[in-house]
Amino acid sequence: MSTETSESAASPPTRPPSTPSRRTFIATTSAAGGVIAAGGLAAGPSLLGVDEAAAVETSPGSRVSLTVNGKRHTVTVDNRTSLLDLLREHLGLTGSKKGCNAGACGACTVLVDGRRINSCLTLAVRLEGAEVTTVEGLAKGDQLHPLQQAFIDQDAFQCGYCTPGQIVSGVGCMQEGHTGSAEEIREWMSGNICRCGCYVKIVRAVEQASGRK
């Protein structure tokens, strides 16, 4: 009588008791992950709130006094506050626009002590005693600045978002004496981007205001 056992009748190999099955491992891991995720969601906002509150309490601030459009202002701001945010958020002068916020588009151009700057890249606390002129400070009462009027006459804007920076930059360009030709104007205003493509009319407006046309 044969004592051999057929392969189909052999009992399946047994797994050591300490080794979990693949199905058990996946189920256990998924359940643990859900608990961790739920705990993270529950605890996240409160921890984030504590961190934000601590950051606000520990943020260093300074007082700065500067003249904006002929009016003296003394404010206390976070040392990281840009001139652009000081103008828009603290003084309510929203003419200067926040475009790229990286100094590449010129929408935030203002004059500081008569010099053109990108206000998004300039720390407000570094301007103690400075004279700042924004687009709101160019007109004299109801009388527009000649370049503001020229922008209207030449239809030098479409959406208007870049227009305040373009006008302030154009005023600076005129004060610097860089209006000898259309090519010179384009060169010295190349840091101001118009996404609508009104460059030809912008140059014409600067030419008109500077007396070249």
Summary of the structure (lengths in Angstrom):
residues: 213
radius of gyration: 32.5
end to end distance: 120.3
largest distance: 121.7
contacts: 567
relative contact order: 0.10
helix: 44%
strand: 15%
